[in-house]
Amino acid sequence: MPPPKADPAPILTIVVSATLAISLHAGAATAQDGNARPVSASQPPVNDGLPMPGFDIVAGETAIVVTDPQNDFLSPDGVTWGVVGQSITENGTIENIEELFRVAGETGMPLFISPHYYYEHDHRWEFEGTLETLMHSIGMFDRPNALDLEGFEGSGADWLEQYRTYIENGETVVTSPHKVYGPDSNDLALQLRKSGISKVILAGMSSNLCTESHMRGLIEQGFEVMVVTDATAGAITAHYNGYEASLTNFRMIASKVDNTANTVKAIKAAYHR
């Protein structure tokens, strides 16, 4: 009787684990030599032990998507400024989002906005997650209903004023609102596909919530996604740093992560302007 065949699963597990350990160790050693760095808000990663899939900007196939460019996140008068203001200021988020808006206008690159609104009936939900509870309790992004703009102008749900001309230019696509964090509850994927878009440059607020959820949702929908790391920001509390959490996930999941300056330069090169 021939001897029983060995189960290859444990051997495969050992080989994969060893390979990963060697890769991570090599990245750590390189970092100590000063030749590697992890991704940060202002710098892309270098020799950090992870693959670099890359992201090629193709005119006509690539769009900029900005999540929640609204007062409640980005204005010092917004209801979340107390926890997001530090990250926004350090990253230059407001200015960097505007740079993306500006280059979209200059080149004709498609621009999509995925906003966040809560209507009166949303406050009757029977269960909520942690930050859904917080957002509803502080009246974040509140509007009376989908058909009523009374009190909208200048409210927390309105656009940051310096973005208005870019968003209300007759060319920018404003999708229906997402209701929790990701694009699963709005028509962003539909609007992108109907416009022939397969590649997304992602920015906006808030990094570990709506921005990260949009990254994950779009990738699951078959889009290729890169994230602009200093055109987003996150909440920082006494015990948690939402931006640092998202930075790790951006790096591990997206095809590319880079800063605004490099992204704008790449967009202009793709459009030869």
C-alpha positions, 0 to 999 in steps of 0.5 A, spaced: 500 500 500 502 506 498 504 511 503 498 516 504 499 523 501 502 529 505 497 535 506 500 540 502 496 546 506 501 546 512 507 546 507 504 552 503 502 556 509 509 555 512 512 557 505 508 563 504 509 566 511 516 565 511 516 569 504 512 574 507 516 575 513 523 575 509 519 581 505 517 585 511 524 584 514 527 586 508 523 592 508 524 594 515 532 593 514 532 598 508 528 603 512 533 603 517 538 604 512 534 611 510 532 608 503 525 606 504 519 610 507 512 608 508 506 612 505 505 619 509 500 625 507 505 628 503 510 623 501 508 616 497 511 610 499 518 607 497 521 600 498 516 599 504 516 591 503 509 592 499 507 591 491 507 597 487 501 596 482 501 603 479 496 607 476 496 610 469 491 616 468 488 615 461 484 621 458 476 619 457 477 613 462 479 616 469 475 621 473 476 624 480 471 623 485 471 627 491 467 625 497 463 630 502 466 636 500 461 640 505 461 645 511 460 640 516 467 637 515 471 642 512 469 649 515 471 651 522 464 652 523 462 645 521 460 640 527 466 636 526 471 641 526 473 640 533 476 633 531 478 633 524 481 640 524 488 638 526 488 633 520 485 638 515 490 643 517 496 639 517 495 635 511 492 642 507 486 638 505 482 644 503 487 647 499 489 640 496 482 638 494 481 645 491 487 643 486 484 637 484 478 641 482 482 646 479 486 641 474 479 637 473 477 644 470 483 646 466 484 639 463 476 637 462 477 631 466 471 628 469 469 630 476 464 627 480 462 629 487 459 624 492 455 628 498 452 626 504 445 628 506 441 626 512 433 627 511 428 627 517 426 620 515 433 618 516 433 620 523 427 615 525 432 609 523 431 603 528 439 602 529 445 605 528 453 604 528 457 608 533 458 614 528 451 614 525 449 615 532 454 621 533 452 624 526 445 624 527 445 627 534 449 633 532 445 634 526 450 633 521 449 634 514 441 635 515 436 637 510 429 637 511 428 632 505 430 630 498 426 636 495 427 641 499 433 646 499 430 651 505 436 653 509 441 649 505 445 655 503 451 656 508 449 650 512 453 644 514 450 640 508 452 645 503 459 645 499 465 649 502 464 656 499 470 656 495 468 649 492 462 652 489 464 654 482 467 648 481 461 644 483 456 648 480 459 649 473 454 645 469 459 639 468 461 636 475 456 630 476 453 630 483 450 623 485 445 622 490 447 622 497 450 616 500 447 614 507 452 611 511 459 611 508 460 608 502 457 608 495 453 602 496 447 606 497 448 611 492 448 612 484 456 613 484 458 607 480 452 607 475 454 614 474 461 613 473 460 607 468 455 611 464 460 616 463 465 610 461 469 611 467 473 605 469 479 608 473 478 613 479 482 618 483 479 619 490 479 624 495 475 628 500 472 627 507 473 623 511 479 619 510 477 612 514 470 613 513 466 615 507 473 616 503 476 609 505 469 606 504 468 609 497 475 606 495 473 599 498 466 599 494 469 602 488 474 596 488 469 591 489 465 594 483 471 593 479 474 600 478 481 601 479 482 606 484 488 611 487 487 615 493 490 622 494 493 622 501 493 629 502 487 631 499 483 627 505 483 627 513 480 624 519 478 625 526 483 625 531 481 624 538 484 622 545 484 615 544 484 614 536 487 617 530 482 616 524 487 618 519 493 614 521 488 608 520 486 610 513 493 611 511 495 604 512 488 601 509 489 606 503 496 603 502 494 596 502 488 596 498 488 601 493 493 601 486 496 607 488 497 612 493 500 619 492 500 626 494 496 632 490 502 635 487 504 629 484 497 627 482 496 634 478 502 633 475 500 626 472 493 629 470 496 634 466 501 630 463 496 625 461 492 631 458 498 634 455 497 641 458 
